[in-house]
Amino acid sequence: MAGLTLRDVRKSYGATQVMHGVDLDIEDGEFVVFVGPSGCGKSTLLRMIAGLEEISDGTVAIGDTVVNEVAASKRGVAMVFQTYALYPHMSVYKNMAFGLKQAKTDPKEIDRRVQDAAKILQLDSYLDRSPRNLSGGQRQRVAIGRAIVRDPEVFLFDEPLSNLDAALRVQTRLEIARLHERLGNTMIYVTHDQVEAMTLADKIVVLRDGRIEQVGSPITLYDTPANAFVAQFIGSPKMNFFSVGDLSNNAGQLLGRELVTGQDVGLRPEHLIPVDEAQSVVAGKLELVENLGEYALVHMVTTTGVEFIAKTEKPPQQAKGEIIHFAIKPELAHYFDKETGLRA
């Protein structure tokens, strides 16, 4: 096993720079998730670590070894892709053993590694099957097993669950978490799904436009986002943003803070509490209610035209078009500079 160190890592395609001086430390045994919107550079960064993309500048070190010029096959990493890339004419066993056979590994060692990986992934009874006779989740487990048998220092996952349906995503996500707990290897996982990031990661790296916006534990990013982008990306539904003029006249007093026009106030939907008008920090006209059973998403619009969402235990009693008032505990409100987006 090994940690990773990235220093001033850059990537350009001709005159177009797509990664802008990334610095990152990943500890041995950590589960780190790269998350961000499409095009933010998370898969590019993963592929540079794997050796599948050349680094334009900077250094990538695995353990104590700088691997910029080391071939992908020699870096001690194993990668699981979005597509399973299984050989359809080979059995599960042969798919998992293929890379080791190509490396001329001793047949007894191949068998030991494949059998061990199959037990870990609960594929024991499927080793003789062909991929076409497996479900999507089982095929992804075979792809993971193919990585495990290589006994890598670092596992790399590039959106491995995106081809699965919702139920299988939850199940396979749990299996990956258990796999990390059992093996203890360093794992780097790329996703655009912040729920996956929050539930899997020891540490999350939020990327935007080829730059790191914030690095921290899931709870750190949720409780103290460094800027407005992270605040709205982490959390579901996303954080509501208001200008001072969108809030009630006594909002500052209720929040225990002087509100200034150069700041946005961020209020998470799950922290908004229905109250009477005297306690109201923000109010809006009821537009729509999504009743999801365990909770309701209440869609509102302020008198200034700002749409926002409240997440409540039960649907509101008010009818569509009526005004609902909400309060929030002062310590749960967030403040960001309007120009820079930085936490105030």
Stockholm file with secondary structure:
# STOCKHOLM 1.0

chainA/1-344         MAGLTLRDVRKSYGATQVMHGVDLDIEDGEFVVFVGPSGCGKSTLLRMIAGLEEISDGTVAIGDTVVNEVAASKRGVAMVFQTYALYPHMSVYKNMAFGLKQAKTDPKEIDRRVQDAAKILQLDSYLDRSPRNLSGGQRQRVAIGRAIVRDPEVFLFDEPLSNLDAALRVQTRLEIARLHERLGNTMIYVTHDQVEAMTLADKIVVLRDGRIEQVGSPITLYDTPANAFVAQFIGSPKMNFFSVGDLSNNAGQLLGRELVTGQDVGLRPEHLIPVDEAQSVVAGKLELVENLGEYALVHMVTTTGVEFIAKTEKPPQQAKGEIIHFAIKPELAHYFDKETGLRA
#=GR chainA/1-344 SS CCCEEEEEEEEEETTEEEEEEEEEEECTTCEEEEECSTTSSHHHHHHHHHTSSCCSEEEEEETTEECTTSCGGGSSEEEECSSCCCCTTSCHHHHHHHHHHHTTCCHHHHHHHHHHHHHHTTCGGGTTSCGGGSCHHHHHHHHHHHHHTTCCSEEEEESTTTTSCHHHHHHHHHHHHHHHHHHCCEEEEEESCHHHHHHHCSEEEEEETTEEEEEECHHHHHHSCSBHHHHHHSSSSCCEEECGGGSCTTHHHHHTSCCCTTEEEEECGGGCEEECGGGCSEEEEEEEEEECSSCEEEEEECTTSCEEEEEESSCCSSCTTCEEEEECCGGGCEEEETTTCBBC
#=GC SS_cons         CCCEEEEEEEEEETTEEEEEEEEEEECTTCEEEEECSTTSSHHHHHHHHHTSSCCSEEEEEETTEECTTSCGGGSSEEEECSSCCCCTTSCHHHHHHHHHHHTTCCHHHHHHHHHHHHHHTTCGGGTTSCGGGSCHHHHHHHHHHHHHTTCCSEEEEESTTTTSCHHHHHHHHHHHHHHHHHHCCEEEEEESCHHHHHHHCSEEEEEETTEEEEEECHHHHHHSCSBHHHHHHSSSSCCEEECGGGSCTTHHHHHTSCCCTTEEEEECGGGCEEECGGGCSEEEEEEEEEECSSCEEEEEECTTSCEEEEEESSCCSSCTTCEEEEECCGGGCEEEETTTCBBC
//
